[in-house]
Amino acid sequence: MYKLLIVILFFCTFNASQGRAQESLTLPAADSITYQYFMKGDWEKLIITGKESIKQHIDFKWLRQRMGYAYFIKADYYASEQQYEKALAFDKSDTLTITYLYYCGLYTGNDSYARYQARKLPVTLQKQLGVKQFRILDALDAEYNYKINSISSRSNPGYYRIGVNSQPGYRLNLYQAFSTYSQQIDSAGIRQNEYFALVNYSLNSHVSLDLGYHYIGTSISDTSTYRVSRMKKETVINSTFYPGHLFYSKLSYRKNRFDIGISASVLKYDSILTQQYGLQAGVVLPGKLNIYLKSSLYGMLDPNTRRLIYSQSVGALLCRKVWAEGEITFGNLKNFSDTNGLYVYNSNDVTTFRAGLSLFWYVTKKVTLFGNYSFNRKEYENNYQSTSTYNQQSLSSGIIWKI
C-alpha cells in the first residue's frame, strides 16, 4: 500500500512542479527555450512552448518568427502566415517577416497577397526572388470544350478560349480572354465570339476589388429552302446578330483559411436586362489534404422571373502535384455568369442542373494542365410549345503557362 502512495505522491509532485514551471515562465525564459528548440530543429516543442508562452501573455516578435518558421518547415503555410502576420505587428518593416509572408502567399495560391507583400521588400531582394512590379506577359492559358447532347436536333457544341494575364503593378492584375462558341440547332447555325477583361486591385493585404467586362457577339444564321418550281429550289439564309454586354464587380475578403465575397453584375443581351447578385464563402480545413469548401448563393432578376441559384464546391490536394475539385449547382442558369464573369450561360436551352469534377496537374512550376467533366440537365421549348429536357455531357481540357 505504501508503495502505491509513494507513486501517487511522485506524480502529484511532478505535476505540481510542471504547473509551477509553466506559471513561472518569463519572457527571458520563453526566449531562451524557444531559441534552443529553434537551433535544434525541434519544431513540435517550439510550437508547444510558444503557445504556452502566448497563453501566459508573453509575446514578442522573435517568438512569432520562430513559430512561423516551425510551421513553414512543417508545410503548414496557413498557420505560418498567421504567425508571421503577428510578428509583422511588432515590426512592420522586418524584411525576414515580409519575405516569409510572400512565400506563404505563393504556397497557399494567393498570388495577390504574395505580390502585396513583395512590394515592401528591398529592390535587391525583389530581384533575387524574381519579382517584378510590371509584367506585360505574366501567364498564358488555353481551353477547349466539347459538349455531347442526347438529342438529335442539337449538334454537339464546341468552345475555344485563349487568355493572357498581365501585372501592371504590385497591387494590380489584368486578365483578358478571347473565346468562340459554335452550335447547330435545327436549321439555325450559331456562332458566338466573346471578349472578357477582369481587373483585380488589392485594397490591402486581405481585401481586393474585381471589375470585369464581358462582350458577347452572337450570330444566328437560319437556312430555309423553298421550291420555286417543279425543277428548282431556292435557299435563303437569314442572319441575325445579337450583341451582349456584361458588367461585373466583386469585393473579396481573404484572411488565412477563410474568404468571403459579394458580387454583382448586369447583363444586357437580346434586349433583356438581367441582374445578378452573389454571396460566396469558403474555408480551407486543416490537414495535409488542404480540403477546401466553398458555398455560393446567387439571386437572379430579369423582367420575367426572380430566382435563386446555389452552388457548392469541394477541393482537395490528392497528392503533391494533383488537385481535384468537385462542384454541383442547382437552379435556372438562364443568363447566369460564372467564374467572375468569365463564362455566361446565355443559350436558348436553359441549364437547370450541373455537376462536375475538375483535375489540375502541376507538371512544373510554370506549367499546369487541367481537365473537367460535367453533367448538365437542359430544357427547351419543343414544337408543341411545351418544355422538354435532355442531358448534356461536357469535356474540357486546357493548359496554364506561367511565363
C-alpha positions in Angstrom: 0.0 0.0 0.0 2.8 2.4 0.9 4.4 1.8 -2.5 1.2 2.9 -4.2 1.1 6.1 -2.0 4.7 6.8 -3.0 3.9 6.5 -6.7 0.8 8.8 -6.3 2.9 11.3 -4.3 5.6 11.2 -7.0 3.1 12.0 -9.8 1.4 14.7 -7.8 4.8 16.3 -7.1 5.8 16.0 -10.7 2.6 17.6 -12.0 2.8 20.4 -9.4 6.4 21.1 -10.4 5.3 21.2 -14.1 2.4 23.6 -13.2 4.9 25.8 -11.3 7.3 25.7 -14.2 4.5 26.9 -16.5 3.4 29.5 -14.1 6.9 30.8 -13.7 7.6 31.2 -17.4 9.1 34.6 -18.1 10.0 36.5 -21.3 13.7 35.7 -21.0 12.9 32.0 -20.3 10.5 31.8 -23.3 13.1 33.5 -25.5 15.9 31.2 -24.4 13.8 27.9 -24.6 12.3 28.6 -28.0 15.7 29.7 -29.3 17.2 26.4 -28.2 14.4 24.4 -29.9 14.8 26.5 -33.0 18.5 25.8 -33.2 17.9 22.1 -32.6 15.1 21.9 -35.2 12.7 20.6 -32.6 9.6 22.2 -34.2 6.9 20.4 -32.2 8.4 21.5 -28.8 9.0 25.0 -30.1 5.3 25.3 -31.1 4.1 23.9 -27.8 6.3 26.2 -25.8 5.3 29.2 -28.0 1.6 28.5 -27.4 2.1 28.2 -23.7 4.1 31.5 -23.7 1.3 33.3 -25.6 -1.3 31.8 -23.2 0.6 33.4 -20.4 0.6 36.8 -22.3 4.3 36.6 -23.1 4.5 37.6 -26.8 7.3 39.1 -28.9 8.5 39.3 -32.5 11.2 36.6 -32.3 8.7 34.2 -30.7 6.3 34.6 -33.6 9.0 34.4 -36.2 10.3 31.1 -34.7 6.8 29.7 -34.6 6.1 30.9 -38.1 9.3 29.2 -39.4 8.4 25.9 -37.5 5.0 25.8 -39.2 6.7 26.7 -42.5 9.1 23.7 -42.3 6.1 21.5 -41.4 4.4 22.8 -44.7 1.5 24.3 -42.7 1.6 27.5 -44.6 -1.7 28.9 -43.3 -0.5 28.6 -39.7 2.9 30.0 -40.7 1.2 33.0 -42.3 -0.8 33.6 -39.2 2.3 33.7 -37.0 4.3 35.9 -39.4 1.5 38.4 -39.5 1.6 38.6 -35.7 5.4 39.2 -36.0 4.7 41.9 -38.6 2.5 43.7 -36.0 5.7 44.1 -33.8 7.9 45.4 -36.7 6.2 46.4 -39.9 9.5 46.8 -41.8 11.1 43.5 -40.9 12.4 42.1 -44.1 12.6 38.5 -42.9 8.9 38.5 -41.8 7.8 40.1 -45.1 9.8 37.6 -47.1 8.1 34.6 -45.5 4.7 36.2 -45.8 5.5 36.4 -49.6 6.3 32.7 -49.7 3.2 31.8 -47.6 1.1 33.7 -50.2 2.7 31.7 -53.0 2.3 28.3 -51.4 -1.4 28.9 -50.5 -2.2 30.0 -54.0 -2.8 33.6 -53.0 -0.7 35.4 -55.6 -2.2 38.9 -55.0 -1.3 38.6 -51.3 2.2 37.5 -52.2 2.7 40.4 -54.5 1.3 42.8 -52.0 3.9 41.7 -49.5 6.7 41.7 -52.1 6.2 45.4 -52.9 7.6 46.2 -49.4 10.8 44.3 -49.9 14.1 46.0 -50.9 14.7 46.1 -54.6 17.8 43.9 -54.4 15.7 41.2 -52.6 12.9 41.6 -55.1 15.4 40.8 -57.9 16.7 37.7 -56.1 13.1 36.5 -55.7 12.4 37.2 -59.4 9.5 39.6 -58.5 8.8 42.5 -60.9 6.4 45.3 -60.5 5.4 45.4 -64.1 4.9 42.2 -66.2 3.1 42.8 -69.5 3.0 39.0 -70.0 2.7 37.0 -66.8 0.8 33.9 -68.0 -1.0 32.4 -70.9 -3.8 29.9 -70.8 -5.9 28.0 -73.4 -9.1 25.8 -73.1 -11.0 23.6 -75.4 -14.5 22.3 -74.5 -16.7 19.8 -76.3 -20.3 19.0 -75.3 -22.2 15.9 -76.2 -26.0 16.1 -76.4 -28.5 13.3 -76.0 -30.9 14.9 -78.6 -30.5 14.8 -82.4 -32.0 18.3 -83.1 -28.9 19.9 -81.4 -25.4 19.4 -82.6 -22.6 18.9 -80.2 -21.3 22.4 -79.3 -17.6 23.4 -79.3 -15.9 26.1 -77.3 -12.4 27.6 -77.6 -10.7 30.1 -75.3 -7.3 31.7 -75.1 -6.3 34.1 -72.3 -3.4 36.3 -71.2 -2.6 37.6 -67.8 -0.7 40.8 -67.1 0.5 42.5 -63.9 0.7 46.3 -64.4 1.7 46.8 -60.7 2.2 45.0 -57.4 -1.4 45.6 -56.5 -2.9 45.4 -59.9 -3.7 42.4 -62.1 -5.3 42.2 -65.6 -6.7 39.1 -67.3 -8.1 39.1 -70.8 -9.6 36.3 -72.8 -11.0 35.7 -76.3 -13.3 32.8 -77.0 -15.6 31.3 -79.6 -18.7 29.1 -79.3 -20.5 27.3 -82.1 -23.5 25.0 -82.4 -26.3 24.0 -84.8 -29.9 23.9 -83.6 -32.3 22.5 -86.2 -31.7 24.7 -89.3 -30.0 27.5 -87.4 -26.2 27.9 -87.1 -25.0 29.7 -84.0 -21.6 31.3 -83.7 -20.6 33.4 -80.7 -17.4 35.4 -80.4 -16.6 36.8 -77.0 -14.1 39.1 -75.2 -13.5 39.2 -71.5 -11.4 41.5 -69.3 -11.1 41.4 -65.5 -9.1 43.9 -63.4 -8.1 42.9 -59.8 -6.9 45.5 -57.4 -5.6 44.8 -53.8 -7.0 47.4 -51.5 -4.9 45.9 -48.7 -3.3 42.6 -47.9 -6.7 40.9 -47.4 -9.3 42.9 -49.3 -9.4 43.1 -53.2 -11.8 44.5 -55.8 -12.6 42.9 -59.1 -14.1 44.8 -62.0 -14.9 43.0 -65.2 -16.4 43.4 -68.7 -17.7 40.6 -71.0 -18.7 41.2 -74.6 -20.9 38.7 -76.4 -21.5 38.8 -80.1 -24.0 36.1 -81.2 -24.6 35.5 -84.9 -27.5 33.2 -85.9 -27.9 32.1 -89.5 -31.2 30.4 -90.3 -31.2 28.4 -93.6 -34.5 27.9 -95.3 -35.1 26.1 -98.7 -38.1 26.9 -100.8 -39.4 25.1 -104.0 -40.0 27.9 -106.6 -40.8 25.4 -109.4 -41.0 21.7 -110.1 -37.4 21.6 -111.0 -35.9 24.4 -108.9 -35.3 25.1 -105.2 -34.1 28.3 -103.7 -32.1 28.5 -100.4 -32.4 31.7 -98.3 -30.1 32.4 -95.4 -31.3 34.9 -92.8 -28.7 36.2 -90.4 -29.4 37.9 -87.1 -26.9 39.5 -84.8 -27.4 39.8 -81.0 -24.8 41.8 -79.1 -24.5 41.4 -75.3 -22.6 43.4 -72.6 -21.9 42.2 -69.1 -20.5 44.4 -66.4 -19.2 42.7 -63.3 -17.9 43.7 -59.8 -16.8 41.8 -56.7 -15.5 42.7 -53.3 -13.5 39.9 -51.6 -12.0 39.5 -48.1 -9.5 36.7 -47.7 -7.7 36.1 -44.4 -5.7 32.9 -43.8 -8.1 29.9 -44.2 -11.3 31.9 -44.7 -12.6 34.0 -47.6 -15.9 35.8 -48.3 -17.1 37.8 -51.2 -20.1 39.8 -52.5 -20.6 40.2 -56.3 -23.0 42.0 -58.6 -23.4 42.0 -62.4 -25.6 43.4 -65.1 -26.1 41.7 -68.4 -27.9 43.3 -71.4 -28.5 40.6 -74.0 -31.2 40.3 -76.7 -32.8 43.5 -75.3 -33.2 41.7 -71.9 -31.6 43.1 -68.8 -30.6 40.5 -66.2 -29.2 41.4 -62.8 -27.2 39.0 -60.7 -26.2 39.3 -57.0 -24.0 36.8 -55.3 -22.6 35.9 -51.9 -19.7 33.5 -51.6 -17.9 32.0 -48.5 -15.1 29.5 -48.4 -12.7 27.8 -45.9 -9.6 25.6 -46.1 -9.7 22.8 -43.5 -6.5 21.9 -41.5 -4.6 18.9 -42.7 -2.3 17.7 -45.4 -5.1 17.4 -48.0 -5.9 21.1 -47.8 -9.6 20.3 -48.2 -11.4 23.4 -49.5 -15.1 24.1 -49.2 -16.9 26.9 -51.0 -20.6 27.8 -51.0 -22.2 30.4 -53.3 -25.7 31.8 -53.4 -27.0 34.0 -56.2 -30.1 36.0 -56.8 -31.2 36.5 -60.4 -33.6 39.2 -61.5 -34.9 39.8 -65.1 -38.2 41.2 -66.4 -40.0 37.8 -66.1 -38.5 35.9 -63.1 -36.9 36.1 -59.7 -34.9 33.1 -58.9 -32.1 31.7 -56.7 -29.0 29.6 -57.7 -27.0 27.6 -55.2 -23.5 26.2 -55.9 -21.3 24.0 -53.7 -17.7 23.0 -54.4 -15.1 21.0 -52.6 -11.5 20.6 -53.4 -8.6 18.6 -52.1 -4.9 18.0 -52.8 -4.8 14.4 -53.8 -1.0 14.3 -54.0 1.8 16.8 -54.2 1.1 17.8 -57.8 -2.6 16.9 -58.3 -5.6 19.0 -57.1 -9.2 17.8 -57.5 -12.3 19.9 -57.3 -16.0 18.8 -57.5 -18.9 21.2 -57.9 -22.7 20.9 -58.0 -25.1 23.7 -59.0 -28.9 23.9 -58.6 -31.2 26.4 -60.3 -32.2 28.0 -63.6 -29.0 29.3 -65.2 -30.6 31.4 -67.9 -28.1 34.3 -68.5 -26.1 33.2 -65.4 -22.4 34.4 -65.2 -19.8 32.2 -63.5 -16.1 32.3 -62.6 -16.0 36.1 -62.1 -18.0 36.7 -65.3 -15.7 34.6 -67.5 -18.5 32.2 -68.5 -22.0 33.4 -69.5 -24.8 30.8 -69.9 -26.9 32.6 -72.5 -28.0 29.6 -74.6 -31.7 29.3 -75.5 -31.6 25.9 -74.0 -31.6 26.6 -70.2 -29.3 24.6 -67.9 -31.3 23.6 -64.7 -28.7 21.4 -63.0 -25.0 20.9 -63.3 -22.4 18.6 -61.6 -18.8 18.3 -62.4 -15.3 17.3 -61.5 -12.0 19.1 -62.3 -8.4 17.9 -62.1 -5.3 20.2 -62.0 -1.9 18.7 -62.6 1.1 21.0 -61.7 3.5 19.5 -64.1 6.3 22.0 -63.4 6.4 25.4 -61.5 5.4 27.1 -64.8 3.0 24.6 -66.4 -0.3 23.4 -65.2 -2.6 21.0 -67.1 -6.3 20.8 -66.3 -9.4 18.8 -67.3 -13.1 18.8 -66.5 -16.1 16.6 -66.9 -19.6 17.9 -66.1 -23.1 16.6 -66.5 -25.8 19.1 -67.4 -29.6 18.9 -67.5 -31.1 21.2 -70.2 -34.6 22.4 -71.0 -36.0 23.8 -74.3 -39.4 24.5 -75.8 -40.4 22.0 -78.4 -42.7 22.4 -81.4 -45.8 21.9 -79.2 -44.8 24.9 -77.1 -44.2 22.7 -74.1 -41.0 22.2 -72.2 -38.8 19.2 -72.9 -35.5 18.1 -71.3 -32.3 16.4 -72.4 -28.9 15.6 -71.0 -25.6 17.2 -72.0 -22.1 15.9 -71.1 -19.2 18.3 -71.2 -15.5 17.6 -71.6 -12.8 20.3 -71.2 -9.0 20.3 -71.3 -6.5 23.1 -71.1 -3.1 24.5 -70.1 -1.8 27.3 -68.0 1.7 28.5 -68.7 3.4 30.9 -66.3 5.9 32.9 -68.3 
